[in-house]
């Protein structure tokens, strides 16, 4: 046999071996899928009613203005047929070329074959024509409630994105090239990745976004020195070690969201907001929330305020021997901080000197993109599932937020992992994103129904400890940081709630970028700028933005100057444990590791 024959035989044997591995992995896959727990249909997708509304509106449009519908259809047919004829003409010429492709660039189709190979180019252009036609038809729906139309547009886009040819092996040139180049090895690795993900998620398909072995909390992530100085069933309170000889007298307490874990603010020293705050001379405390299981089913918003907010505030005052503290609330923790501040005002308690809110919504009259999940079809399903499980599982929360950016957080990672067999990257932010938490059943329903759906805080109807609270009750100096492209707490909604606070001292900042990157934006990067404006926070958000000043660089220094004005004189630095308060363990603590301990452990 020739050298070429031997090489061909070896490649065939390798391909055959890989196919055998695929068969074995397929059996594992079926076993893993069998472990999937049945869940309420209401948490899997929108109810049938929204599709019926879409169909009724489309039929009504056909009856009322058939010319408009025909115009759309004829335009779509024209583009499709024109491209078909051009493609046929290119093939008939005997040349391997494609027709003109004047459409906008789409990073899903970055492989050169999408532009140069007749078959792949035809698939791409026909898909984009279809996508455009479907989305235009939905955009032109009339005689339908604006909220319903927004939901129809969103779920239509999800279906259109799901059907992209890049999402299927036979029509993805990147995956096919990789499979040929590796003699099928990439497909084996991809199937191994898929099976492993399904096994790790009890039968659910949830793509791993980051290398789970690359990071160890307290070793190469969440490493800012500090100590857990208090613990109860709801939280661990971390006091961070000072990095300056002098500190401001008034301590700072940060409440992170309990939908995720606090260490997004302490990923690594270069972009750690926690380290930066300590470096500016503030005595910093951060709450690390417990990751609740079914035993927390009856824990509600009042419990988070009483055993979380009020208790942590009292502990910080006790440890630092201060009558007042400054506070920060991030996302849902900012919404809840608003509830707590209103309660304190009505109780005559002046122990909070100032408050800062990161990416927070308090007025849900326009909840932004998240609003598509706040109708009864989803909330009824969530309520039934949460009552059955005793908690709202992190799986549902993670999936919901991922679908707000499905091409980036679902399809692109799935293609790389399952179709190309690539290992997930060692990326700290994506590692954190995959390290989710559950929500107690009672608390989740109270938040979704009372605050999001009923808009109880902005309407002044929501009750804390049995008494109504209001944004007008927040009278202390306040600062809010919103993010320009935030898809979870959009900046206009943040502005509309913030301006309703009763404080005469309000500062509003808009950072460039999104929900996380806009906040975790260290000055050393010089990556994203921010907008500020002197004077009242009032009027329409777009009017405010039109008059705002754009500032190059991070908002951190601007906020640091504001916070310093609220923080009193300089005193000797406070060391965790020096006040006589016991040090329970080193930061980042145990709750962040999903280890639940009794308060005295």
Secondary structure, DSSP 8 states (H G I E B T S, - for coil): --HHHHHHHHHHHHHHHHHHHHHHHHHHHHHHHTT-----GGGTS--HHHHHHHHHHHHHHHHH-HHHHHHHHHHHHHHHHHHHHHHHHHHHTT--------S---GGG-STHHHH-HHHHHHHHHHHHHHHHHHHHHHT--SS-HHHHHHHHHHHHHHHHHT-GGGSGGG-HHHHHHHHHTTTHHHHHHHHHHHHHHHHTTT------B-TTS--BTTTBS---EEEEEE-SSEEEEEE--SSSEEESS-EEEE--SSS-GGGGGSSGGG-HHHHHHHTT--EEEEEE----GGGTT--HHHIIIIIIIHHHHHHHHHHT-S-EEEEEETHHHHHHHHHHHHHHHTT---EEEEEEES--S--TT-GGGGGG-SHHHHHHHHHHHHHHSEE-HHHHHHHHHHTTHIIIIIHHHIIIIIS----B--HHHHHHTS---EEHHHHHIIIIIIIIS-HHHHT--EETTEE--GGG--SEEEEEEETT-SSS-HHHHHHHHTTS--S-EEEEEESS-TTTTTS--TTT----EEE--S---S-HHHHHHH-EEESS-SHHHHHHHHHHTS--EEE---TTTTS----EETT-SGGGT----TT-
